[in-house]
Amino acid sequence: MKKAQLSIYLDREIFASLKAYATRHGKPKSLVAEAAIASFLSPDDSDRREAAIAKRLDRIVRVLERLERNDGITLETIALFIRFWLTSTPALPEQSSPAARAKGAERYDRFVEALGRRLSSGSTLLKEVSVESPDIANVAKVADQASFP
């Protein structure tokens, strides 16, 4: 099939890019330009781009939904712990305050160590909850119905 000839004028920068690309791939400049024009004029190209963008957006939405779910689980866990702690911890007499602070600092240090071990092992509450309870609403419902001493 005989091809039609076209003379065009390009900016020097675009021409340099065309020449560099053609040289790098060992193709004639006219073939590279023809492929670029065909791609630009192809209606399928815009559909492919739109599909790729939609696929990326869907992936981003799934990640955001997972983050939102994890945040909800985290907040419910903290709220449940605080509610339990506030309802089960009696007030301390004034004279035992320094000893209580020292014991609290010791417990906090042990807590941080335990948290570090758990995180380094890869075991997390979010993984446990996702295996045991597929719906965050169940976690909130259980937290609301929990009876505390």
N, C-alpha and C positions, 0 to 999 in steps of 0.2 A: 504494500500500500504506500502510495506516494504521500509524503508529508508536505504540509503547507509551510511556507517560510514566513517568519515574522521578525521584524526589526523592532527592538524596544530600547528604551533608554532607562538606565538604572542609576540610582545614587551610587556614588563611589563605594560607600560602606556596604551597601547591599551587594554590589558586584563583587567586592572583595570577599564577602561571606560566601557567596555563590561559588566563586573560584576556589576558595579554601575547602569548602565542603566537597566539591567535585574532585579536587586533587586528593583529598584525604581518602575518598572512597573509590578513586580510580575510574570515575565516570566522566563522560563529556558534560560540559556546562549546560548544553542544550537539553540533554536528557534529564538533568536535575531540575532545570527550570520547567520543563514539560510536566514532570511528576508533581512539582509544587503547584503549578497552575491547575492540573487535574484534581489534585487534592482540595484545593481552594474552591473549585467550582462544583465538586461532588456534593450532592445533597446527603449522601450517606455519611460523609465526614462530620457534618453537624449533628447527625443523629448519634454517631459513635461518641462524639464529644459529650453530648447531652447525657447519653447512657453512662459514660464514665463519671461524669459529675454527679449524676443521680446515685450511682453506686457508692461513691465517696461520701456523699451526704448521708446515705443510709447507714454507712459504717460509723460516721460521726454521731448520728442519732442514737445508735445502739450503745456506743461508748458513753454518751451523756446519760442515757437511761440507766446504765449500769452504775455510773457514778452517783446518780440521784438515789438509786436503790441502796447503794452502800452507805451514803450519807444518812439516809433514813434509818437504816439498821444501827449505825453508829450512834445517832442521836437517841434512839429508843433505848439502846444499851446503857448509855450514860444516864438517861433520865431514870431508868429502872434502878440502876445502882444508887443514884442519889436519893431516890425515894426510899429504898430499902435502908440505906445508911442513916438517913434522917429519922426514920421511924424506929430504928433498932439501937441507935447509939445514945446512951443516957448522957446527960450533962455531967461534967467532972466537977468535984469540989475544988475550990480555989487553991488549997494547999497542995494538991497533987498536980498542978499545972506544969511545973518544970519537968517532972518525971514523965508526964503524959507527952510533952513536946519531944523529949528524948526518945520515947518509945515510938511516937509517930514518925520521927525522922528515920529510925531504924526500919520500921515497916515500909516506909516510902522507898528506902534504898533497896529493900528486898523486892518490892513491887517492880521497880525499874529493872532490876536484874532479871526477874522472871519474865517481864515483858520483852526484854532484849533476847532472852533465850527462845521465847515463843516465836518472835518475829524472825529470828535467824533460822529456826527450824522449818519455816514456811507454813506452819499451822496458824490459821487466823480464825477469828470468830466469824468473819464474813463467809469463809469457806464452809464452816460448820453449819451456819444458818442456811446457806444456799443448798446444802445437801439435805438438811432436815426440813426446811420450810421454804417452799418455792414462792410464797407470797409475803411481802413485807407487812401487809395488813394483818396477817396472823400474828406476827411478832408484836405489833402494836396492841392487838386485842388481848394477847396473853399478858402483856405488861399492864394493861388497864384492869384486868381481872385478877391479877396476882394479889394474894392476901399476905400481908406482912404482919409480923408480931408487934 
